[in-house]
Amino acid sequence: MYEVVFKDMGFRHPFSDFQREVLRWTKLSPSWIHPYSYAFMRTFEFVCEFLKILAFKKVFLSVFTVQRGNNWVFFHQTKKMFEIFAGKVRSFKERFLFVRPNSEAALNSLLDEVHRPFFPLYWKKDHFSFDPKVFSRAASSLKEEEADAYQKIWVFV
């Protein structure tokens, strides 16, 4: 993972349930996601925390679509909600961290109850066997609680 994700964007291990669900649903290893997209994920979580609503992956993926670049996967806003975090992301490729669990507790934060990873831990082709549209959600398909959260976020922003 790139240092900027932890140092400047506030990501920590273990990842939150929301972060794990987005990674699991999109079948992405954390190293595939461009740092701009981590900023979007974190900002979305902050807004949800501030509004005291759950951060639903389906709501996030109705605001953001999955797009692929040459070596990255991006979350692209369907309608502009947040400004891009441009800060230290420009030179992010120069500083990276190798993340590995050093204890049983740390390993358990990456694995579910039957010891399967919550999300891919390394580069796999699984994500690329799907059209990016598969990962998105239409706002009209959200359940009542999710649609309510979606509406509250848009009103706030």
PyRosetta script that sets phi, psi and omega in degrees:
from pyrosetta import init, pose_from_sequence

init()
pose = pose_from_sequence("MYEVVFKDMGFRHPFSDFQREVLRWTKLSPSWIHPYSYAFMRTFEFVCEFLKILAFKKVFLSVFTVQRGNNWVFFHQTKKMFEIFAGKVRSFKERFLFVRPNSEAALNSLLDEVHRPFFPLYWKKDHFSFDPKVFSRAASSLKEEEADAYQKIWVFV")
pose.set_psi(1, 151.1)
pose.set_omega(1, 179.3)
pose.set_phi(2, -81.9)
pose.set_psi(2, 139.9)
pose.set_omega(2, -175.5)
pose.set_phi(3, -53.8)
pose.set_psi(3, -39.5)
pose.set_omega(3, -176.3)
pose.set_phi(4, -57.2)
pose.set_psi(4, -31.4)
pose.set_omega(4, -179.1)
pose.set_phi(5, -63.1)
pose.set_psi(5, -39.4)
pose.set_omega(5, 179.9)
pose.set_phi(6, -87.6)
pose.set_psi(6, -44.8)
pose.set_omega(6, -172.9)
pose.set_phi(7, -72.7)
pose.set_psi(7, -43.8)
pose.set_omega(7, -172.6)
pose.set_phi(8, -107.7)
pose.set_psi(8, -18.3)
pose.set_omega(8, -176.3)
pose.set_phi(9, -107.6)
pose.set_psi(9, -4.8)
pose.set_omega(9, 173.3)
pose.set_phi(10, 80.3)
pose.set_psi(10, 15.9)
pose.set_omega(10, 176.4)
pose.set_phi(11, -75.4)
pose.set_psi(11, 144.3)
pose.set_omega(11, 179.6)
pose.set_phi(12, -139.3)
pose.set_psi(12, 159.2)
pose.set_omega(12, 171.6)
pose.set_phi(13, -100.0)
pose.set_psi(13, 141.2)
pose.set_omega(13, -1.9)
pose.set_phi(14, -73.2)
pose.set_psi(14, 152.2)
pose.set_omega(14, 174.8)
pose.set_phi(15, -61.0)
pose.set_psi(15, 152.5)
pose.set_omega(15, 177.5)
pose.set_phi(16, -68.9)
pose.set_psi(16, 164.0)
pose.set_omega(16, 176.8)
pose.set_phi(17, -56.5)
pose.set_psi(17, -42.8)
pose.set_omega(17, 179.2)
pose.set_phi(18, -59.7)
pose.set_psi(18, -48.3)
pose.set_omega(18, -178.8)
pose.set_phi(19, -62.1)
pose.set_psi(19, -43.7)
pose.set_omega(19, 178.3)
pose.set_phi(20, -62.9)
pose.set_psi(20, -40.4)
pose.set_omega(20, -179.8)
pose.set_phi(21, -65.3)
pose.set_psi(21, -40.6)
pose.set_omega(21, 178.1)
pose.set_phi(22, -64.2)
pose.set_psi(22, -45.3)
pose.set_omega(22, 178.9)
pose.set_phi(23, -63.1)
pose.set_psi(23, -42.9)
pose.set_omega(23, -179.6)
pose.set_phi(24, -65.3)
pose.set_psi(24, -48.6)
pose.set_omega(24, -176.7)
pose.set_phi(25, -61.1)
pose.set_psi(25, -40.8)
pose.set_omega(25, -178.2)
pose.set_phi(26, -85.6)
pose.set_psi(26, -4.1)
pose.set_omega(26, 179.0)
pose.set_phi(27, 57.9)
pose.set_psi(27, 42.2)
pose.set_omega(27, -175.8)
pose.set_phi(28, -113.6)
pose.set_psi(28, 138.9)
pose.set_omega(28, 168.2)
pose.set_phi(29, -76.0)
pose.set_psi(29, 144.4)
pose.set_omega(29, 179.9)
pose.set_phi(30, -54.7)
pose.set_psi(30, -28.9)
pose.set_omega(30, -177.5)
pose.set_phi(31, -75.2)
pose.set_psi(31, -10.5)
pose.set_omega(31, 179.3)
pose.set_phi(32, -84.8)
pose.set_psi(32, -20.1)
pose.set_omega(32, -173.4)
pose.set_phi(33, -86.2)
pose.set_psi(33, 128.7)
pose.set_omega(33, 179.2)
pose.set_phi(34, -65.1)
pose.set_psi(34, 141.3)
pose.set_omega(34, -179.3)
pose.set_phi(35, -53.7)
pose.set_psi(35, -33.9)
pose.set_omega(35, 175.7)
pose.set_phi(36, -54.6)
pose.set_psi(36, -40.0)
pose.set_omega(36, -177.5)
pose.set_phi(37, -70.2)
pose.set_psi(37, -32.3)
pose.set_omega(37, 173.4)
pose.set_phi(38, -63.2)
pose.set_psi(38, -38.4)
pose.set_omega(38, 177.7)
pose.set_phi(39, -62.0)
pose.set_psi(39, -40.2)
pose.set_omega(39, 176.9)
pose.set_phi(40, -63.1)
pose.set_psi(40, -43.7)
pose.set_omega(40, 179.1)
pose.set_phi(41, -60.6)
pose.set_psi(41, -45.9)
pose.set_omega(41, -176.7)
pose.set_phi(42, -67.8)
pose.set_psi(42, -41.4)
pose.set_omega(42, 178.7)
pose.set_phi(43, -63.7)
pose.set_psi(43, -42.2)
pose.set_omega(43, 177.2)
pose.set_phi(44, -58.1)
pose.set_psi(44, -43.8)
pose.set_omega(44, 177.7)
pose.set_phi(45, -63.1)
pose.set_psi(45, -42.8)
pose.set_omega(45, 179.1)
pose.set_phi(46, -60.0)
pose.set_psi(46, -44.6)
pose.set_omega(46, 179.7)
pose.set_phi(47, -62.2)
pose.set_psi(47, -44.7)
pose.set_omega(47, 179.1)
pose.set_phi(48, -62.2)
pose.set_psi(48, -43.1)
pose.set_omega(48, 177.6)
pose.set_phi(49, -61.8)
pose.set_psi(49, -44.0)
pose.set_omega(49, -179.7)
pose.set_phi(50, -61.9)
pose.set_psi(50, -40.6)
pose.set_omega(50, -179.0)
pose.set_phi(51, -83.0)
pose.set_psi(51, -3.3)
pose.set_omega(51, -179.8)
pose.set_phi(52, 59.0)
pose.set_psi(52, 45.6)
pose.set_omega(52, 174.5)
pose.set_phi(53, -125.9)
pose.set_psi(53, 158.0)
pose.set_omega(53, 178.1)
pose.set_phi(54, -70.4)
pose.set_psi(54, 144.0)
pose.set_omega(54, 174.6)
pose.set_phi(55, -87.5)
pose.set_psi(55, 100.9)
pose.set_omega(55, -178.9)
pose.set_phi(56, -89.8)
pose.set_psi(56, 133.5)
pose.set_omega(56, 177.3)
pose.set_phi(57, -62.6)
pose.set_psi(57, -35.4)
pose.set_omega(57, -179.4)
pose.set_phi(58, -67.7)
pose.set_psi(58, -34.1)
pose.set_omega(58, 176.4)
pose.set_phi(59, -68.8)
pose.set_psi(59, -46.1)
pose.set_omega(59, 177.6)
pose.set_phi(60, -55.9)
pose.set_psi(60, -45.1)
pose.set_omega(60, -176.4)
pose.set_phi(61, -82.1)
pose.set_psi(61, 3.4)
pose.set_omega(61, 168.5)
pose.set_phi(62, -97.9)
pose.set_psi(62, -20.3)
pose.set_omega(62, 176.0)
pose.set_phi(63, -89.7)
pose.set_psi(63, -33.5)
pose.set_omega(63, -177.1)
pose.set_phi(64, -120.1)
pose.set_psi(64, 139.4)
pose.set_omega(64, 174.0)
pose.set_phi(65, -107.6)
pose.set_psi(65, 156.6)
pose.set_omega(65, 177.8)
pose.set_phi(66, -85.7)
pose.set_psi(66, 127.9)
pose.set_omega(66, 174.1)
pose.set_phi(67, -129.0)
pose.set_psi(67, 149.0)
pose.set_omega(67, -178.1)
pose.set_phi(68, -113.3)
pose.set_psi(68, 136.1)
pose.set_omega(68, 173.2)
pose.set_phi(69, -106.0)
pose.set_psi(69, -163.5)
pose.set_omega(69, 179.7)
pose.set_phi(70, -62.4)
pose.set_psi(70, -48.4)
pose.set_omega(70, -177.5)
pose.set_phi(71, -127.4)
pose.set_psi(71, 10.7)
pose.set_omega(71, -171.7)
pose.set_phi(72, -135.9)
pose.set_psi(72, 160.2)
pose.set_omega(72, 168.0)
pose.set_phi(73, -115.9)
pose.set_psi(73, 134.8)
pose.set_omega(73, -177.7)
pose.set_phi(74, -117.3)
pose.set_psi(74, 152.3)
pose.set_omega(74, 166.6)
pose.set_phi(75, -102.6)
pose.set_psi(75, 115.6)
pose.set_omega(75, -177.0)
pose.set_phi(76, -103.5)
pose.set_psi(76, 133.3)
pose.set_omega(76, -179.3)
pose.set_phi(77, -72.2)
pose.set_psi(77, 129.2)
pose.set_omega(77, 176.6)
pose.set_phi(78, -71.1)
pose.set_psi(78, -38.8)
pose.set_omega(78, 170.5)
pose.set_phi(79, -131.3)
pose.set_psi(79, 141.9)
pose.set_omega(79, -175.5)
pose.set_phi(80, -63.9)
pose.set_psi(80, 117.4)
pose.set_omega(80, 178.4)
pose.set_phi(81, -113.7)
pose.set_psi(81, -44.0)
pose.set_omega(81, -175.2)
pose.set_phi(82, -124.7)
pose.set_psi(82, 149.7)
pose.set_omega(82, 172.7)
pose.set_phi(83, -76.2)
pose.set_psi(83, 152.3)
pose.set_omega(83, 178.3)
pose.set_phi(84, -73.4)
pose.set_psi(84, 136.2)
pose.set_omega(84, 175.7)
pose.set_phi(85, -79.4)
pose.set_psi(85, 101.3)
pose.set_omega(85, -174.7)
pose.set_phi(86, -96.9)
pose.set_psi(86, -18.4)
pose.set_omega(86, -176.6)
pose.set_phi(87, -24.7)
pose.set_psi(87, -105.7)
pose.set_omega(87, -174.9)
pose.set_phi(88, -94.2)
pose.set_psi(88, 12.4)
pose.set_omega(88, -177.2)
pose.set_phi(89, -73.3)
pose.set_psi(89, -23.6)
pose.set_omega(89, -175.9)
pose.set_phi(90, -59.6)
pose.set_psi(90, -35.1)
pose.set_omega(90, -178.0)
pose.set_phi(91, -111.8)
pose.set_psi(91, 30.2)
pose.set_omega(91, -173.5)
pose.set_phi(92, -66.2)
pose.set_psi(92, -26.3)
pose.set_omega(92, -175.1)
pose.set_phi(93, -67.2)
pose.set_psi(93, -17.8)
pose.set_omega(93, -176.4)
pose.set_phi(94, -78.7)
pose.set_psi(94, -21.9)
pose.set_omega(94, -174.3)
pose.set_phi(95, -129.4)
pose.set_psi(95, 115.1)
pose.set_omega(95, 179.8)
pose.set_phi(96, -136.7)
pose.set_psi(96, 163.0)
pose.set_omega(96, -179.2)
pose.set_phi(97, -123.3)
pose.set_psi(97, 143.2)
pose.set_omega(97, 171.0)
pose.set_phi(98, -94.2)
pose.set_psi(98, 119.4)
pose.set_omega(98, -176.1)
pose.set_phi(99, -105.6)
pose.set_psi(99, 125.3)
pose.set_omega(99, 175.3)
pose.set_phi(100, -148.5)
pose.set_psi(100, 148.2)
pose.set_omega(100, -179.3)
pose.set_phi(101, -72.9)
pose.set_psi(101, 135.9)
pose.set_omega(101, 178.7)
pose.set_phi(102, -104.9)
pose.set_psi(102, -2.8)
pose.set_omega(102, -178.1)
pose.set_phi(103, -145.5)
pose.set_psi(103, 168.5)
pose.set_omega(103, 177.0)
pose.set_phi(104, -62.6)
pose.set_psi(104, -41.1)
pose.set_omega(104, 179.5)
pose.set_phi(105, -62.9)
pose.set_psi(105, -41.8)
pose.set_omega(105, 179.4)
pose.set_phi(106, -65.9)
pose.set_psi(106, -41.5)
pose.set_omega(106, 177.7)
pose.set_phi(107, -62.7)
pose.set_psi(107, -41.6)
pose.set_omega(107, 179.9)
pose.set_phi(108, -64.9)
pose.set_psi(108, -25.6)
pose.set_omega(108, 178.1)
pose.set_phi(109, -72.8)
pose.set_psi(109, -14.7)
pose.set_omega(109, 177.9)
pose.set_phi(110, -100.4)
pose.set_psi(110, -16.0)
pose.set_omega(110, -174.4)
pose.set_phi(111, -117.8)
pose.set_psi(111, 146.6)
pose.set_omega(111, 177.1)
pose.set_phi(112, -82.5)
pose.set_psi(112, -171.9)
pose.set_omega(112, -173.3)
pose.set_phi(113, -64.6)
pose.set_psi(113, -20.0)
pose.set_omega(113, 176.6)
pose.set_phi(114, -107.0)
pose.set_psi(114, 21.2)
pose.set_omega(114, 174.2)
pose.set_phi(115, 62.5)
pose.set_psi(115, 34.7)
pose.set_omega(115, 169.2)
pose.set_phi(116, -99.4)
pose.set_psi(116, 144.5)
pose.set_omega(116, 177.9)
pose.set_phi(117, -61.8)
pose.set_psi(117, 143.2)
pose.set_omega(117, 175.9)
pose.set_phi(118, -64.2)
pose.set_psi(118, -29.5)
pose.set_omega(118, -179.1)
pose.set_phi(119, -152.8)
pose.set_psi(119, 164.4)
pose.set_omega(119, 179.1)
pose.set_phi(120, -57.6)
pose.set_psi(120, 133.2)
pose.set_omega(120, -179.1)
pose.set_phi(121, -94.1)
pose.set_psi(121, -5.1)
pose.set_omega(121, 179.1)
pose.set_phi(122, -152.0)
pose.set_psi(122, 172.0)
pose.set_omega(122, -177.2)
pose.set_phi(123, -65.7)
pose.set_psi(123, 125.0)
pose.set_omega(123, 175.5)
pose.set_phi(124, -135.6)
pose.set_psi(124, 161.0)
pose.set_omega(124, -179.1)
pose.set_phi(125, -84.2)
pose.set_psi(125, -5.9)
pose.set_omega(125, -175.4)
pose.set_phi(126, -49.3)
pose.set_psi(126, -49.3)
pose.set_omega(126, -177.6)
pose.set_phi(127, -58.3)
pose.set_psi(127, -40.0)
pose.set_omega(127, -172.7)
pose.set_phi(128, -79.7)
pose.set_psi(128, -4.3)
pose.set_omega(128, 175.3)
pose.set_phi(129, -85.1)
pose.set_psi(129, -0.8)
pose.set_omega(129, 179.3)
pose.set_phi(130, -116.3)
pose.set_psi(130, 146.1)
pose.set_omega(130, 171.8)
pose.set_phi(131, -68.1)
pose.set_psi(131, 139.0)
pose.set_omega(131, -179.3)
pose.set_phi(132, -54.8)
pose.set_psi(132, -27.6)
pose.set_omega(132, 179.6)
pose.set_phi(133, -61.5)
pose.set_psi(133, -25.3)
pose.set_omega(133, -179.0)
pose.set_phi(134, -60.1)
pose.set_psi(134, -29.8)
pose.set_omega(134, -174.8)
pose.set_phi(135, -86.3)
pose.set_psi(135, -13.7)
pose.set_omega(135, -177.5)
pose.set_phi(136, -86.5)
pose.set_psi(136, 161.8)
pose.set_omega(136, 177.6)
pose.set_phi(137, -132.6)
pose.set_psi(137, 135.9)
pose.set_omega(137, 174.3)
pose.set_phi(138, -78.4)
pose.set_psi(138, 139.9)
pose.set_omega(138, 178.5)
pose.set_phi(139, -56.9)
pose.set_psi(139, -32.2)
pose.set_omega(139, -179.1)
pose.set_phi(140, -69.5)
pose.set_psi(140, -15.9)
pose.set_omega(140, -179.3)
pose.set_phi(141, -93.4)
pose.set_psi(141, -0.3)
pose.set_omega(141, -177.6)
pose.set_phi(142, -73.2)
pose.set_psi(142, 144.9)
pose.set_omega(142, 174.3)
pose.set_phi(143, -69.5)
pose.set_psi(143, 167.6)
pose.set_omega(143, -173.4)
pose.set_phi(144, -54.8)
pose.set_psi(144, -48.5)
pose.set_omega(144, -178.8)
pose.set_phi(145, -64.4)
pose.set_psi(145, -39.2)
pose.set_omega(145, 178.8)
pose.set_phi(146, -68.9)
pose.set_psi(146, -41.9)
pose.set_omega(146, 178.8)
pose.set_phi(147, -63.8)
pose.set_psi(147, -36.9)
pose.set_omega(147, 177.4)
pose.set_phi(148, -64.4)
pose.set_psi(148, -44.2)
pose.set_omega(148, 177.6)
pose.set_phi(149, -62.8)
pose.set_psi(149, -43.3)
pose.set_omega(149, 178.5)
pose.set_phi(150, -56.8)
pose.set_psi(150, -47.4)
pose.set_omega(150, -179.0)
pose.set_phi(151, -63.5)
pose.set_psi(151, -43.9)
pose.set_omega(151, -179.5)
pose.set_phi(152, -62.5)
pose.set_psi(152, -39.6)
pose.set_omega(152, -180.0)
pose.set_phi(153, -65.1)
pose.set_psi(153, -46.1)
pose.set_omega(153, -178.6)
pose.set_phi(154, -65.5)
pose.set_psi(154, -38.6)
pose.set_omega(154, 177.9)
pose.set_phi(155, -63.9)
pose.set_psi(155, -42.7)
pose.set_omega(155, -179.5)
pose.set_phi(156, -65.1)
pose.set_psi(156, -49.2)
pose.set_omega(156, -176.2)
pose.set_phi(157, -70.2)
pose.dump_pdb("model.pdb")
